[in-house]
Amino acid sequence: MAVELRALLLAALFAAPPLLAAEPQTATFAGGCFWCVEQAFDEVDGVLSTTSGYANGETDSPSYKQVSAGGTGYTEALQLQYDPEQVSYETLLQVFWHNHDPTDGGGQFCDRGDQYRPAIFYHTEQQKHLAELSLKALRANRPFAKAVVTPIEPLKVFHPAEEYHQDYHSKNPIRYNFYKYNCGRPARLETLWGKH
């Protein structure tokens, strides 16, 4: 009897359809210069791809020159694809919080203006809910003297930036690091969050 049961279980196991991998999910964050935000997420296991671009503006096919000058409504942002079986959206939120200044709504570090403002752009109601929970926890913890002002908004539109902006930190490491350190990003992040 036990042999028959075992044979039936094995037959059922091999007859079952193969388990499908989870569908990649999309997340979008703005934390100042998209080169720096891209580098932070490129280092996260489970992030499959990253794309620097422009979020939630008012013109068609924006260029870097237009967006960086201001007045388009676009914000420099990073859109990423991730495997939810390898990394959770909650973990991505923690990476985001620790890689920007959430007390500065007028830009980030040396980059000023709405085009460099921080934001969480949610794609689903679940992402909105998790982002709101993480914001509430950060405010309750109050690690900063100033208020946390990073907004949570629905993603309306995203345009990839020009090709030369993609993976800039790895294509142009000397120029990238010169910009990042002279802009004050690492020093300010260490002041806010400590060494990590």
Buried (B, 14 or more C-beta within 10 A) or exposed (E): EEEEEEEEEEEEEEEEEEEEEEEBBBBBBBBBBBBBBBBBBBEBEBBEEBBBBBBBBEBEEBBBEBBBEEEBBBBBBBBBBBBEEEBBBEBBBEBBBBBBBBBBBEBBBBBBBBBBBBBBBBBBEEBBEBBEEBBEEBEEEEEBEEEBEBEBBEBEBBBEBEEEBBBBBEEBEEEBEEBBEEBBBEEBBEEBBEEE
